[in-house]
Amino acid sequence: MKPAERVGVRKRLLPGGFFALHITCWRLVMTPRRSWAEPWKIKMVEHLRMTTRAEREAAIAAAGYNTFLLPSALVYIDLLTDSGTSAMSDRQWSGLLLGDEAYAGSVNFYHLEQAVRKFYGYKHLIPTHQGRGAEHILSQLCIKPGDIVPGNMYFTTTKVHQELAGGRFADVIIDAAHDPDSEYPFKGNCDLAKIERLIKEYGADRIPYLSLETNVNMAGGQPCSLENMRATRDLCHRHGVKVFLDATRAIENAFFIKKREPGYADKSLADILSEICACADGCTMSAKKDHLVNIGGFLAVNDDELAERARNMVVIYEGLHTYGGLAGRDMEAMAIGIGEAVQYDHMAARIGQVEYLGCQLIEAGVPIVRPIGGHGIFLNAAKLLPNMPREQFPAQALAAALYVESGVRAMERGGVSAGRDQDTGKNLLPKLELVRLTIPRRVYTQAHMDVTAESVIELYAHREKIVGLRFIHEPKYLRFFQARFEPVKGNKVLLD
Ligand code: PLI
């Protein structure tokens, strides 16, 4: 296919590519359709700075080959995270001016409470400054030393809070989630047999709750089915084990349910979200993702007593229970953002953009996690750099090399993120050794996706020039944020 033809076909792709559940190559399954465009237009722009390769080589060396330590002014296209990086709408910005900055009982708290009750359905809202604030409170209140906390794959901050409370995380996600090539449509699902085994081995008394993440981040933004979430809840509740959702990307999960799970095609995202939330006793939430805001989070629960204890604790660590570390204006923007996030057109554009990038990489033969997930494209670094030992952190090296190549900032999601075993102190080496290209919501255009795809494809073509890394500084907690590295030989992560 000539490039011009390819562009024509791609332009028709969005957001319709979803009809293909088991995409091997979207060209084979696509039905021709009219062009499609984002359901928003741009009102204000922020200039991007392009850098030279020499500048980027110096910057990544100064950052200890950790993309988290790069100044954002030296980044061209920033795909580090979708957390707090969304573009807010004009309605959200106008909501900021309606901030009621009273210390107690801000009017915006009640707006947020209304929105959370309406869309998530939980009785009590405890706002927090972001998701990990809610994880901290839930873990401290529910986990006792020696407890086991099952979850459908670990998330970094969630797990560290469970461990700091004396608990131990146990992975109960289905095996397919650890296989980047599996095309299973609900790779976020829990394996019920694994949960049953844990209950048998440790007893339900030592399992305070199961942590059920929607659109599982570390698996590549992979959804759970409602059928599986209900079965998980029923099994846990039968044994008196509570279920708490990590609802951070629950609306993205709802979109995949609508597209993939029989019986949901005609339901609204809001209705599906309610059904998801009914599978749990409450949730922790990082509003910095689905809710299209730059800061914010909450804990929401049905249990009156737990809510009372959480309200008591939030005043110690976050702020009064009617602001939880947020300004009134932040709560207003969040309340408005929830309403925008459940709009089908928004979510189709958001996930469609991720798919647009992913399809270009698949077409070029770049190994990525399949099926394409909700919030980013995950490069399979282990497959891309098969000769680099895992001890040299292929994903960390690949992310650093991509920055040198193009100024695109991605992040490692592999051995460095996994950290060390609690008992042995040995490096954990998860099966998934990935680089995440995370797409901020409503921020970049398709042209940015094209540039990103070209950059990755170019790097893939000379991947043998990427040099492995070793630690020179390793923080104790969440080491991936602040660790520093050096190349195992020479002084470049990407040879000329
Ligand atoms: O970054 P916080 O504290 O607002 O939220 C923590 C958090 C909890 N759960 C999940 C599934 C997350 O993805 C999450 C944060 N994620 C980040 C920062 C990310 O880059 O994916």
Boltz pocket constraint, residues with backbone or C-beta under 6 A from the ligand:
constraints:
  - pocket:
      binder: B
      contacts: [[A, 80], [A, 81], [A, 82], [A, 83], [A, 130], [A, 131], [A, 132], [A, 133], [A, 155], [A, 157], [A, 158], [A, 213], [A, 214], [A, 217], [A, 246], [A, 248], [A, 249], [A, 285], [A, 286], [A, 287], [A, 288], [A, 296], [A, 297]]
      max_distance: 6.0
